[in-house]
Amino acid sequence: MRTKVAPNSIGRTEHLVTFENPGPAIPDGEGGYTESWTPVTIWFVRIRPATPKDAEAAVAGTVITHLSHVVHGRFHSQISTKSRMVFNGRTYQITSVSPIDGRDFEMELIADLQE
């Protein structure tokens, strides 16, 4: 008998991504500062394009102007809405972090592609 994999299952993590958090400000030599990023972890996740149904679920009383991707993976305590994700040379800003089933085992992230 074949077992059906749940849609949010971390058993389907197939994309290797890098998560980064803001690092210290670096002087730019002109009196200002440049933002730096520090790698937090390299992590296997599942990335899928967001659907209109995802947008409805994410809204929950707030206004969201853009929702591009939904990311599922194991819980990581250092991933937050200050984090960003780098995958295949593209950078995604993490705009939402939610534990699945209220436990710190699996998490769902909303990630917006930065252009």
N, C-alpha and C positions, 0 to 999 in steps of 0.2 A: 504494500500500500504506500502510495506516495504522500509525503507530508506537504501540506500547503504552507508556504512562507507568508507570514503576516506582512502587510504593506509597509509597516514601519520597522521591520525586523533588522537588527544590526547584523544578522547573518548575511545580508546582501551588500555589505560595505565593499565597494569595488574601486573607489577613487582615492588615490593617495594624495593628500593635500598638506599644505603647511599652514599652521595658524600662527599669527603674529600679534603681539600686543604693543602698544605705544612704548617706545624707549625714551631715553633722555633727549632733551632738546640739544641740537648741535649748532654752535655758532656758524653763521653763513659767511662771516668775514666782512659783512656790510652793516653790522649793527643789529641784525635780526637773527632768527633761529630757523633751523630746518627740522621738521619732524622726522624722527627715526623710528624704526620698527625692530623689535627683538623677537626672534622665533621662539614660540612656546613649545610646539610639538609638531611632529609629522604624524599624521593620523589617517587611518582608513575610514572613509565615510561613504554614504550613498547620497548623490546629488541628483535632483530631478527638477525640471522646470516647474514653477508654481502654476497652479490652475486657478480659475476664478473661485472655485470652492475653497481653496487654500486662503485666498484673499478674504473671503467672508469669515472664515474661522479665525484668521489673524486679526481682523479688525476689532471685534468684540468691544464696541463702544468707542473706538478711536478711528482716526482717519489715516489711511495709509496711501501715499501717493504712488508708491512703486513697490512691487513685490516680484522678484525675478526667479529665485530658486529656494527650494526647501532642502535642507541637509539633515541627514540622520546619522548618528554614530553613538559610540559609547560616551558616557558622561565624562567630562573633563572639567575640573573645578576652575581652571584658569581661563576658560573661554567665556567671554561676556560680550555685551554690546559695544565694548571698546575695542574688541578684537577684529581682525580681518583675516580672510582666508585667501590663499594663493593657490590656484590650480591651473595647470597648463598655460602659465604665463599671464593669466588673468587674475585680477584682484577683486574680491567680493567683500563688502562691508557687512558685518553681522549686525542685524537690526533687531533680532529677537532670539532669546534663548529660553527654551522650555524643557523641563524634565518630562519624560514620558511616564504616565501613570503616577506622577508625584514622587518617584523614587530617583535616586542618584545613580542609575544604572545605564540609562539610555537618554539621549537628549535630541531635541529637534531644534534646528536653527533656521531662521529666515535670513537669507543672504542676498544682497543686491549687488549686481555687477557694477563695478565702477568703470566709467568710460573715460 
